[in-house]
Amino acid sequence: MSASHPDLTNHKTGREPRLLKLLNQASLKVTTLIGLIAGALGVTSFAPFHFWPGYFISLITFTLFILSSPTAKTASQRGTSVALGFFGAGVSWVYVSIAEYGQVGVIIAALITLAFIAVLCLFWAFSAWLSWRLMNKFSQLPTSIWATLALLLGEFARSTLFTGFPWLLPGYAIENTWLFELLPIGGIWLSSTIVILTASTIASLLLKKSNHIAPALTVLAIWAGAALLSYFPVSWVEETGSLKATLIQGNVKQDEKWLAHMAGKSLAEYQQTTMEHLDSDFVVWPETAITYAYSQIRPHLSSFSQELANSNTTLITGVPDISDDGKDYYNAIWATGNGFGLYYKQRLVPFGEYIPLGDYIGPLLDIFQMPISNFKSGDDNQPVLQVGEWGIAPFICYEIVYAEQVRRMVRDSDFLITISNDGWFGTSFGPWQHLQIAQFRAKEAGRYLIRATNTGVTAFINEKGEIVAQAPQFEQTTLTAEAKAFTGITPYVSFGYWPTLILLTFCVVFSYLGGLFIKRKNN
């Protein structure tokens, strides 16, 4: 094998595959353009487009670029072009949030958005570099295995560092495929692993046909198993009852929401609408529907809470809270009436609710006069909310993207609930991606998920990850439906990452053994 390039020749003919030759001859401008287009196509796999092959095009191109690169640096550059196309199109809604509500102007908003996208691209650039290095140093394993492991590592780092940004993970691309049925078994990381392994195996087979028996058979077996589950589904949980729920979508304009004169008006409208639905077991208001602090509003709403309790109705609402010394702020969910509980948001939005490395970055943002909240996160071991005798695991906005947090809390719950204010996203496809993520959490956990938002998309999602009721965006409206309670836990809730780790171990071991067999046979 060459010291500077993986051996990708066709051993039967002694010639390079034609595709490899074309990629080797392509200029940086050409590969960059191809990468940008292929990356942008990947966004079509996610909501609201749902064209699942799009992301596979992105990943196949990403792997082909790595395999055809003469150096690790070139692999990193080419990989970055795919990442730039993907994240540039996929998280473009960040610009909407900053430009319209960040009060910094379009130029600064564009620069901040580009900086954010550049940081996300770094993880894919590192994965491409690492993959190329591993392919060259450890040729005993097939290229598809190293490509899968390297990109998984990059995506895991993107999802965890500085609270992480686990948005648009590979597994979210498969909602309309058989692989969706694997979520209760291994969650988003199992589906992400299979997506990457499938794409990297296809790319590797296009360029090199040796030592890919184990990855190819694994991919075929998993897709076939997922197809079997889709036709013969397994029920991991058991229905135990149902509650009537009403979700109130206030549709309060984002630029008016926190104005002093709007606080009382919004609260009165929410209360009046709630009084029209006292036949519901619980009513849900969106994130920070109440803009007064919890300590201020609780005494004021005591008679309202009592009236709810008399009607056996629970109110669940978003509300900010302030510590007794007035120094710490919290984003919270409060249950009152025929229920109780106060939950503080655990996962805060970087640069929205807190500043990572605030001592260093804060002064820079002060120069731009960018308003940044400085919230505190809640404890990891908070109890679920109570609605009568039922337990509801609460999640505020961004928290629903953290599969492990949902997994920890679902054991004590009969339902899942997430409240959000997606008004920050404007008319972009950010709210639809957010809704899709919530569907995955419901499927993984085997629980109904109730999603109440300020401007949409407000919805009921069943334990299969299917939307059973949905309100239109940007309308002041209510949505009432039966929410079914479930007990029991899925394999993913029980075992977490283990199914994914077992799959990866299987692929590595059998690919290595396959490589030894081929080597001995050739000798």
C-alpha positions in Angstrom: 0.0 0.0 0.0 1.2 3.5 -0.8 2.3 5.7 2.1 0.2 8.6 0.9 -2.9 7.0 -0.4 -5.1 3.9 0.3 -4.8 1.0 -2.1 -8.0 1.3 -4.0 -7.0 -0.4 -7.2 -9.1 -3.2 -8.5 -7.0 -6.3 -7.6 -8.5 -8.4 -10.4 -7.5 -6.0 -13.2 -4.8 -4.0 -11.6 -6.5 -0.8 -12.6 -8.0 2.1 -10.6 -11.8 2.3 -10.7 -12.9 4.9 -13.2 -14.7 6.9 -10.5 -11.6 7.1 -8.4 -9.6 8.3 -11.4 -12.1 11.0 -12.1 -12.1 12.2 -8.5 -8.3 12.2 -8.4 -8.2 14.4 -11.5 -10.9 16.9 -10.3 -9.7 20.3 -9.2 -10.4 21.8 -5.8 -13.0 24.1 -7.3 -14.8 21.2 -8.9 -14.8 19.0 -5.8 -15.8 22.0 -3.6 -18.8 22.7 -5.9 -19.8 19.0 -5.9 -19.5 18.9 -2.1 -21.6 22.0 -1.6 -24.4 20.6 -3.8 -24.2 17.1 -2.4 -24.3 18.5 1.2 -27.2 20.7 0.5 -29.1 17.8 -1.0 -28.8 16.0 2.4 -31.2 18.5 4.0 -34.0 17.2 1.8 -34.0 14.0 3.9 -35.2 16.0 7.0 -38.5 17.8 7.7 -40.3 19.3 6.0 -39.0 17.6 2.8 -38.7 13.9 3.9 -36.8 12.8 0.8 -34.8 10.2 2.6 -32.2 9.4 -0.2 -30.9 12.9 -0.1 -28.8 12.4 3.0 -27.3 9.2 1.6 -26.1 11.2 -1.4 -24.3 13.6 1.0 -22.7 10.8 3.0 -21.7 8.7 0.0 -20.1 11.8 -1.5 -18.4 12.6 1.8 -16.9 9.1 1.9 -15.9 9.1 -1.8 -14.0 12.3 -1.2 -12.1 10.8 1.7 -11.2 7.6 -0.2 -10.1 9.5 -3.3 -8.0 12.1 -1.5 -4.2 11.9 -1.9 -3.5 13.4 1.6 -5.4 13.8 4.9 -5.4 17.5 4.3 -7.2 17.1 1.0 -9.7 14.7 2.6 -10.4 17.3 5.3 -10.9 20.1 2.7 -13.2 18.0 0.6 -15.1 16.8 3.6 -15.5 20.4 4.7 -17.2 21.3 1.4 -19.9 18.7 2.0 -20.4 19.8 5.6 -20.6 23.5 4.5 -23.4 22.6 2.0 -25.2 20.5 4.6 -25.1 22.7 7.6 -25.3 25.9 5.6 -28.7 24.8 4.2 -29.8 22.8 7.3 -29.4 25.3 10.0 -30.1 28.5 8.0 -32.9 29.2 10.4 -30.3 30.4 12.9 -29.9 33.5 10.8 -33.6 34.2 11.1 -33.4 34.1 14.9 -30.4 36.4 15.1 -31.4 38.9 12.4 -35.0 39.4 13.4 -34.7 39.2 17.2 -31.0 39.6 18.0 -31.0 43.3 17.5 -27.6 43.3 15.8 -28.4 44.0 12.1 -28.2 41.7 9.1 -24.4 41.9 8.6 -23.5 40.9 12.1 -26.3 38.3 12.0 -24.8 36.8 8.9 -21.3 36.8 10.4 -22.5 35.1 13.5 -24.4 32.5 11.5 -21.4 31.8 9.3 -19.2 31.4 12.4 -21.7 28.9 13.9 -21.9 26.9 10.7 -18.0 27.0 10.5 -17.8 25.4 14.0 -20.2 22.7 13.0 -18.2 22.0 9.8 -15.1 21.5 11.9 -16.4 18.3 13.3 -16.9 16.8 9.8 -13.5 18.2 8.7 -11.9 16.4 11.7 -13.8 13.2 10.9 -12.6 13.3 7.3 -9.0 13.8 8.4 -9.2 11.1 11.0 -10.9 8.7 8.7 -8.2 9.1 6.1 -5.4 8.6 8.7 -7.0 5.4 10.1 -7.6 4.0 6.6 -3.9 4.4 5.8 -2.4 3.3 9.1 -4.7 0.3 9.8 -5.5 -1.3 6.5 -6.6 -4.5 8.2 -10.1 -3.1 8.5 -12.2 -2.0 5.5 -12.5 1.7 4.7 -16.2 1.7 5.4 -15.6 0.8 9.0 -13.1 3.6 9.6 -15.3 6.1 7.8 -18.2 5.1 10.0 -16.3 5.2 13.3 -14.7 8.6 12.4 -17.9 10.3 11.5 -19.7 8.8 14.5 -17.0 10.2 16.7 -17.3 13.6 15.1 -21.1 13.6 15.4 -20.9 12.5 19.0 -18.5 15.3 19.8 -20.8 17.8 18.1 -23.7 16.5 20.2 -21.9 16.8 23.6 -19.3 19.6 23.7 -20.5 22.7 25.4 -23.9 21.0 26.0 -23.7 20.0 22.3 -25.8 20.7 19.2 -27.4 17.2 18.3 -29.5 18.7 15.5 -29.7 17.0 12.1 -28.0 13.8 13.3 -27.8 11.1 10.5 -30.5 9.0 12.1 -33.1 11.7 11.6 -32.9 11.1 7.9 -34.7 7.7 8.0 -38.1 8.6 9.4 -39.9 7.4 6.2 -37.8 4.2 6.0 -37.8 0.8 7.6 -35.0 1.9 9.9 -37.4 4.0 11.9 -38.6 0.8 13.5 -35.2 0.3 15.1 -35.6 3.4 17.3 -37.1 1.6 20.3 -34.2 -0.9 20.2 -31.2 1.4 19.9 -32.4 5.0 19.6 -31.0 7.8 17.4 -27.4 6.6 17.7 -28.2 3.1 16.4 -30.1 4.6 13.4 -27.3 7.1 12.9 -24.7 4.3 12.9 -26.7 2.3 10.3 -27.2 5.3 8.1 -23.4 6.1 8.1 -22.4 2.4 7.7 -24.8 2.0 4.8 -23.5 5.1 2.9 -19.8 4.4 3.6 -20.2 0.8 2.5 -21.8 1.8 -0.8 -19.1 4.4 -1.4 -16.3 1.8 -0.6 -17.8 -0.8 -2.9 -17.9 1.8 -5.7 -14.1 2.2 -5.3 -12.8 -1.1 -3.8 -14.5 -4.5 -3.8 -12.3 -6.4 -1.3 -12.9 -7.0 2.4 -16.3 -5.5 2.5 -18.3 -8.7 3.0 -18.9 -8.2 6.7 -20.1 -4.5 6.5 -22.2 -5.3 3.4 -23.9 -8.3 5.0 -24.4 -6.3 8.2 -26.1 -3.5 6.3 -28.3 -6.0 4.4 -29.3 -7.9 7.5 -30.2 -4.8 9.4 -32.3 -3.3 6.6 -34.0 -6.7 6.2 -34.6 -6.9 10.0 -36.0 -3.4 10.1 -38.3 -4.3 7.1 -39.5 -7.4 9.1 -40.3 -5.2 12.1 -42.3 -2.8 10.0 -44.6 -5.5 8.7 -44.6 -7.5 12.0 -44.3 -4.8 14.7 -43.3 -5.6 18.3 -45.2 -3.8 21.1 -42.7 -2.9 23.8 -45.1 -1.0 26.0 -48.7 -1.4 27.2 -51.5 1.1 27.2 -52.9 1.9 30.7 -55.4 4.7 30.1 -56.0 8.0 28.4 -56.5 11.7 29.3 -58.2 14.5 27.4 -55.7 17.3 26.8 -56.0 20.8 25.3 -53.0 22.7 24.0 -53.3 26.4 23.7 -51.3 28.1 20.9 -51.2 31.8 21.9 -49.4 33.0 18.7 -47.9 36.0 20.6 -45.5 37.9 18.3 -42.0 37.3 19.4 -41.1 41.0 19.3 -44.0 41.8 21.6 -43.9 38.8 23.9 -41.7 40.4 26.7 -43.1 43.9 26.5 -44.5 45.0 29.9 -48.0 46.0 28.6 -48.4 42.5 26.9 -47.7 40.4 30.0 -51.2 41.0 31.6 -53.0 40.8 28.3 -51.4 37.5 27.3 -52.0 36.0 30.7 -55.7 37.0 30.6 -56.2 35.5 27.1 -54.6 32.2 28.2 -56.8 32.1 31.3 -60.0 32.9 29.4 -59.3 30.2 26.9 -58.5 27.7 29.6 -61.8 28.3 31.3 -63.5 27.2 28.1 -61.8 23.8 28.4 -62.3 22.7 31.9 -63.7 19.4 30.6 -60.1 18.5 29.7 -57.9 16.6 32.2 -55.1 19.0 31.6 -54.4 22.2 29.6 -50.9 23.1 28.3 -49.6 26.6 27.7 -46.3 27.1 25.7 -42.8 27.9 26.9 -42.8 31.2 28.9 -46.5 31.8 28.2 -46.4 33.6 31.6 -43.7 36.3 31.4 -44.0 37.1 35.1 -41.6 35.4 37.5 -43.0 32.2 39.2 -42.6 33.7 42.7 -44.7 36.7 41.5 -47.5 34.9 39.7 -48.1 32.0 41.9 -50.0 34.0 44.6 -51.8 35.9 41.9 -53.1 32.7 40.3 -54.1 30.9 43.6 -57.9 31.3 43.0 -57.5 30.3 39.3 -55.5 27.2 40.4 -58.2 26.3 42.9 -60.9 26.6 40.3 -58.9 24.3 38.1 -58.5 21.8 40.9 -62.3 21.9 41.5 -62.8 20.9 37.9 -60.1 18.1 38.1 -58.1 20.0 35.5 -54.4 20.5 35.6 -52.6 23.5 34.0 -49.1 23.0 32.7 -47.3 26.2 31.7 -44.0 27.6 30.9 -42.8 30.3 33.3 -39.5 32.0 34.2 -38.3 31.8 37.8 -35.8 33.8 39.8 -33.8 32.6 42.8 -34.4 34.0 46.3 -31.3 36.2 46.1 -32.4 37.5 42.6 -29.2 36.5 41.0 -30.1 33.3 39.1 -32.8 32.9 36.4 -34.4 29.7 35.4 -36.6 28.6 32.5 -39.3 26.4 34.1 -42.5 24.4 33.7 -45.1 24.6 36.4 -48.0 22.3 37.0 -50.9 23.6 39.1 -54.6 22.9 39.7 -55.3 19.1 39.9 -51.5 18.5 39.6 -48.2 19.8 40.9 -44.6 20.2 40.1 -42.0 22.7 39.1 -39.3 21.7 36.7 -36.2 23.7 35.7 -34.7 23.4 32.3 -31.5 21.3 32.3 -30.1 21.9 28.8 -29.7 25.5 27.9 -29.4 26.9 24.4 -25.8 28.1 23.8 -25.7 31.9 23.1 -29.5 32.0 23.6 -29.8 31.2 27.3 -26.2 31.1 28.3 -22.7 32.0 26.9 -20.2 29.1 26.6 -16.8 30.4 27.9 -18.6 33.5 28.9 -15.6 35.2 30.5 -13.9 35.2 27.0 -16.8 35.5 24.6 -19.1 37.8 26.6 -17.0 40.9 26.1 -17.0 40.3 22.3 -20.8 40.1 22.3 -21.0 43.2 24.3 -19.1 45.0 21.5 -21.9 44.0 19.1 -24.5 45.0 21.8 -26.1 41.6 21.3 -28.7 40.8 24.1 -27.9 37.5 25.7 -29.8 35.9 28.6 -27.8 34.3 31.3 -30.0 31.5 32.7 -29.0 28.7 35.1 -29.6 25.0 34.5 -31.7 22.8 36.7 -30.5 19.7 38.5 -30.3 16.4 36.6 -32.5 14.4 39.1 -35.7 16.5 39.1 -39.0 14.6 39.5 -41.6 14.4 36.8 -44.7 16.6 36.9 -48.0 15.1 38.2 -51.4 15.4 36.5 -53.7 13.7 39.0 -52.2 10.3 39.4 -50.3 10.4 36.1 -46.6 11.3 35.7 -45.5 13.5 32.8 -41.8 13.9 31.9 -41.3 17.5 31.0 -38.9 19.0 28.5 -38.5 22.6 27.5 -37.8 23.5 23.8 -34.3 22.5 22.9 -34.1 19.8 25.6 -36.1 17.4 23.4 -33.1 16.9 21.1 -31.2 15.2 23.9 -32.2 11.5 23.6 -30.3 10.5 26.7 -32.1 13.1 28.9 -35.5 11.8 27.7 -34.3 8.2 28.3 -33.4 9.0 31.9 -36.8 10.6 32.7 -39.2 8.3 30.8 -39.0 5.5 33.4 -41.2 7.4 35.8 -43.6 8.8 33.3 -46.9 7.9 31.6 -46.6 10.7 29.0 -43.9 13.0 27.6 -44.5 16.7 27.2 -42.5 19.4 25.5 -43.3 23.1 25.4 -41.5 25.5 23.1 -41.5 28.9 21.6 -40.5 28.3 17.9 -41.4 31.9 17.1 -37.7 32.5 17.1 -37.5 30.4 13.9 -39.9 32.6 11.9 -41.2 31.0 8.8 -38.1 28.8 8.3 -38.1 25.0 8.4 -36.6 25.1 11.9 -40.0 24.4 13.6 -40.6 21.4 11.3 -37.1 19.9 12.1 -37.9 20.5 15.8 -41.2 18.6 15.4 -39.5 15.7 13.7 -37.0 15.4 16.5 -39.9 15.1 19.0 -41.4 12.3 16.9 -38.2 10.4 17.3 -38.2 10.8 21.1 -41.8 9.5 21.2 -40.8 6.4 19.2 -37.7 5.7 21.2 -39.5 6.0 24.5 -42.8 4.3 23.6 -44.8 7.2 25.0 -47.3 9.7 23.7 -45.7 13.1 23.4 -47.6 16.3 23.8 -46.1 19.4 22.1 -47.4 22.9 22.9 -45.8 25.9 21.2 -46.4 29.6 20.9 -46.6 29.8 17.1 -46.5 26.2 16.0 -46.0 23.4 15.3 -48.4 22.3 18.2 -49.1 18.6 18.0 -50.0 15.2 19.6 -47.5 12.4 18.7 -48.3 8.8 19.6 -46.0 6.1 20.9 -45.2 5.1 17.3 -43.8 8.5 16.5 -46.8 9.4 14.4 -48.5 12.8 14.5 -52.2 12.1 15.4 -53.3 15.8 15.7 -51.7 19.0 14.6 -52.6 22.7 14.8 -51.8 25.2 11.9 -48.8 27.5 12.4 -49.1 31.2 13.2 -52.7 31.1 14.4 -54.2 31.7 17.8 -55.9 28.4 18.4 -56.4 25.4 20.6 -55.9 21.7 19.9 -57.8 19.0 21.9 -57.2 15.3 21.7 -57.0 12.1 23.8 -53.5 11.4 25.1 -52.9 7.7 25.8 -50.9 6.6 28.8 -48.4 3.8 28.5 -46.3 1.7 30.9 -43.2 -0.4 30.3 -39.9 0.5 28.8 -38.3 -0.1 25.4 -35.0 -1.8 24.9 -33.4 1.6 24.2 -34.6 3.0 27.5 -33.2 -0.2 29.2 -29.8 -0.4 27.4 -29.1 3.0 25.9 -25.9 2.9 23.8 -25.3 -0.8 24.2 -27.0 -2.0 21.0 -25.0 0.5 19.0 -21.7 -0.6 20.7 -22.5 -4.2 20.1 -23.2 -3.6 16.4 -19.9 -1.7 16.0 -18.0 -4.4 17.8 -19.5 -7.1 15.6 -18.5 -5.1 12.5 -15.0 -4.5 13.6 -14.3 -8.1 14.7 -15.8 -9.8 11.7 -14.3 -7.3 9.3 -10.9 -7.9 10.8 -11.3 -11.7 10.6 -12.4 -11.3 7.0 -9.3 -9.2 6.2 -7.1 -11.9 7.7 -8.8 -14.6 5.6 -8.4 -12.6 2.4 -4.8 -11.9 3.1 -4.0 -15.6 3.7 -5.9 -16.6 0.6 -4.0 -14.1 -1.5 -0.7 -15.3 -0.1 
